[in-house]
Amino acid sequence: MTLVTAGAMTANIASYLLQLLAGRWLGVAGYSEFASLLAVQLLCAVPALALQNVVARELVHGADIAALRALRLRCALLVAAAVVVLVPVVSVVLEVGIAASAAALGSAPALVVLAGEQGVLQGARRFRGLAVVLGVAGIAKVLPALVVLASGGGATPALWAAAAGIAAAAVYARMVAGSGRRPISAGDPGAAAAADRPAGVAGGLAGVFAVLQAAQVQAALMALSSADLIVVRIVLDEPDASRYALGTIATKIAFWLPQAVGVVLYPRMAQPASSGSAVRSALAVLSGIGVLAVAGAAVAAPLAPLFAGQDYAPIQGLLWLFALHGALLAVLQGALLSAIAVQRTALAVLAWAGLVIEVVLMLTLANSVTGLIATAASVAAVTTTLVAVLVIRTAAGRPVPAPA
């Protein structure tokens, strides 16, 4: 977990640095567009994260790596086709140019390829290699974008540079993953499942359907973590929207800080013998880290204007609330990961309901930075509590009532 945390935090720190410097270089007049496009890029990671989880789960159950990589290729082609359709839609919704929209979405197929290799490393429990890939991918995405921004380029060329970096990282991940896997020993809890697993279970339409099931779970989570950044451009004026966007850096830190917990415990969640204890451990650790993240945001808040500029001083007193939003979403992520691991993805309906409620409340009632983040945190709290309770009950073997 230490190794994966180091790799994930390297990627996250690089991402936060990009957003912080972009906020300073583009200013409150231009950062909102860049942040919204980054939110779209984050949504592009939904099929990639879904594929990674499915690949890791199927590998734990004994699936063939060649079949999993064929599944990865099919998913990448499907995502590329979807990008072509979505580019003009995103351009209209965010009121940005076609080139900017294409830049934000252009990295999606490469993200799928990268995630497929990360899933191979995760399912084989090759966490050292996974940690290296996570760190390298984060740097490869951010460094080219920073160079472009520092050279005076705008959001569009910076996002194209980031997409090129992700493509390079995907090639590197394939080299690290290689063709081998961790052998399953006779004493491994997944050995019995592997022995009974039909060959090619991850191939064909069955594999694509499994990814789609996981994708709708990941989509709900990513939408909950990104919808506010899209709504603010509708509700707030440009300076306040940029201030809100910068405040979400605290949200992202609290959200991604404990990423390694789910990554390391996921293979255990996928094994019936250890699933219950792994879920309870994950939720407990995520909650503890969340408390520390909120406290850290409250203590460090006075430093925010020093790094981002005085234009962002009005939000420093709200940073703990932004961090609380991220901490709650991190716990929700752990709960939903366990649902994917045991193929009980119907629980995602609660996350989708939370998303609809959040967007409606923001559009109808919130008209300030404070109102928007308070709404987001409140909806996240209720949604996370409901999903966590149901997941724990499921892990304990109790029947789960159908969501109303």
Buried (B, 14 or more C-beta within 10 A) or exposed (E): BEBBBBBBBBBBBBBBBBBBBBBBBBBBEBBBBBBBBBBBBBBBBBBBBBBBBBBBBBBBBBBBBEBBBBBBEBBBEBBBEBBEEBBEEBBEBBEBEEBBBBBBBBBBBBBBBBBBBBBBBBBBBBBEBBBBBBBBBBBBBBBBBBEBBEEEBBBBBBBBBBBBBBBBBBEBBBEBBEEEBBEBEEEBBBBBBBEEBEEBBBBEEEBBEBBBBBBBBBBBBBBBBBBBBBBBBEBBEBBBBBBBBBBBBBBBBBBBBBBBBBBBBBBBBBBEEBBBEBBBBBBEBBBEBBEBBBEBBBEBBEEBBEBBBEBBBBBBEBBBBBBBBBBBBBBBBBBBBBBBBBEBBBBBBBBBBBBEBBBEBBEEEBEEBBBBBBBBBBBBBBBBBBBBEBBBEBBEEEEEEEBE
